[in-house]
Amino acid sequence: MWFDHVPIAVRDLDEACGRFRRDYGLGCGDGGRHSQGTVSRTIPVSPTEYLELLAVDDPAGEWSADVTAALERGEPMLGWSIEVDDIDAVAARLGVAPERGTVVLEDGTLGTWTTVGSGDDELPFFIRYARSHEERAAANADRVRRAAHDCQPRGIAWVEAGGDPRRLREWVGDCPLDVRTVGGRPGLHRFAVRTEAGEIVIE
């Protein structure tokens, strides 16, 4: 298991990219368009881990309502994901059918993946890409450099989530990642990006 990405709802991608550089020293990389009605820019914090800024592209799209609702309630973090090698085993353990997803990247190529989720933002979703973790790491070795960060990120250090701690533990299973549970509203509260100079906490 590996931390994968944190999707974050934004109103304007350019403004959000400027804000993340100004507030955290993190630069934006490439992005793409999803068939579910959203457009994205990524903030790579390792060759395989990233923050995903999501804005509405087609208001009628499947994901657009979630992005709009998150912005309206002032809770823009749309969950978080864990990359796994065997998505079918996760689906069988949880009794959830896998779903396929696609994105058209800025260079015109198609990215594909399979996810297993709970249907709400309280719990993380699991993801398996068409390429293995090792293949993705090799192919994306210089993506952090291309983002031209003002700091030197080294991946997602930990996440802090609210809701029912027992439900979260049962959902995640035997997880080696630093997943912290707190009281209060369900879902992701904050997370940290590891850098050479220490942690950047985003909430």
N, C-alpha and C positions, 0 to 999 in steps of 0.2 A: 504493500500500500504506500502511496505517496500523496501528499497534498497536491492538488491540481490547480484549481483556480477559484476565485471569488468574483461572481458577477455583481456589478454595482449599477443601479439605475441612475441615469443622468438625463438632463433635458437637452444639453448641447454638448456634443463630443469635443469640439475645439475648446470650449470654455472649461470643461472638465479636465482635459489634458493639461491646460495651463494651470489649473488649480492644483493638480497633483504634483506638478513640477515645483510650483511656488511653495506649497505647504510641506511637501515630503521629499523633494529632490528627485522624484521619479519621472522619467520621460515615457512617452507613448511610443509604441511600435505600430505594426500594421493592424489591420482589422478586416472586416468583411460584412456581408449581408446574409442574414438567416431567412430561410423560407417562412419562418414563423412571424415575420414582420418587424424584426429589429435589425439595427445596424450597430457595429461595434468597433472599438479600438482596444488594443491590448496593451498592458503594461507588463512586460516580461520581467520577472524577478529571479528567474533561473532559466536554463534552456527548456525546461518543461513546465514551470509554474508561472502563473500570471494572474493579474487582475484584469477583469473584462468589463470595460465601460460599455453599457448598453443603452441605446436611445431608440425611440420609436421611429420606424421607417414607414411602415404601413399601419395606420390605426386599426385596421380590421384584422391584423395578424394575431395569431394565437398567443404570442408572448407579449404583445403590446399592452394589453390590459394589465398584466402583472407589473410591467415597468411603470405605467401611469399610476396605478394604485400605490406602489411603493413610494413614489415621489410625493403623492398627495398626503400620505400618512407620515411623511418625514422619516421613513425607515428605508433608505435606498439599498441596503445590502440584501441581495436576492438569494441568499443562501451561500453554500460553499460545496466544493466537490472533492472527491477522493478518487484518484486513479488506481485501478486494479488490473492485474494480469488476466484474471478469469471472471468476466462479468456474468457468465452463465451460472457459475457457482454462487455468486452473490444473489442473483435473481432467484435461484432455487432455495437458498437459505431464507430469504425474506418473503418468498411467495409472490413476487412482483414480476410482471412481464417486462422484458427489456424493450427499449424504444430506440429507434435510429434517429440520428440528427445529421444535418448537413449545413455547411456554410460555404458561400462563394467568396474566396479570398480576393484581396486587392489585385493579385496578379492573374486572376481569372481561374485559378485552379479550385478544385472542390475538396473541401475537408469533410471527413465523415467520422462518426463515432457512434457508440451505443451506450445508453445510460439506463440506470435503475434508480428510480426515485420514489418518494413517499406521496407525491402529489401536493405537498405543501412546503413552505420555506423553513419549517421548524427543524427538519432533519437534513443532513447533507445528502447529495445524490452521488452515486458511484458512476464512473465513466471509464470506458475502454475505447481507445482510438484504433483506427485501422492499422497504425504502426505500433510496435511495442514501445515500452518506455525507453529502452536502450536505443532503439532506432530514432525516436523523437529527439532524445538528448544529443545524439550525434548529428542529426540533420539541422538542429537548431542551436548548435554550439555557440554561434556568435550573435544570437538574437538580443541578449542583454547589452552587448557592446553597441549594436545598431540603435538601440533606444536612447543612447547618449545620456544616461542618468547623471545627476550631479553627485550621487553616492554610488556605492558598489553593492547592490543587493545580492543576496545569496539564498533566496528562497523564502518560503513562508515558514516562520518559526513555530507558531501556535495559533489556535483559534479559541475563542471564548463564546460559548453559546448558552442561551437561557432555555427555559422550558423544563420538562420532566427529565431529570438526570438518568433515571432508570430506562426510560424509553430511548434516550439517546445512546446509552451504553449497549442496549440490546440491538439497536439498529446498526450501529457501527461495528459491533462484534469485537473480535480480538484485534484491536487496532494499536500499532506501535507509535502512532502519531500523538503529538501533544495537543489533546482535545480537552479543554477546560470547561466545566459546567458551572453555571451560576444561576441564581434565582431570577425572577422577573419574567419579562415577556419572552415567549418562545422565539427561537431563531438566533442567527449570528449577531452578537453584540459588538465584537471587535476582534481584530487579529493583528499579528505582528509580522513584519518583514525583517528578516535577518540581514544585517549589512556588516561590512568589515569594521564599522565604527560603533556597532551596537544595534539595538532593535528600533524599528520605526513602528509605532503602534497607531493603527488606523481604526477609528470608530465613528 
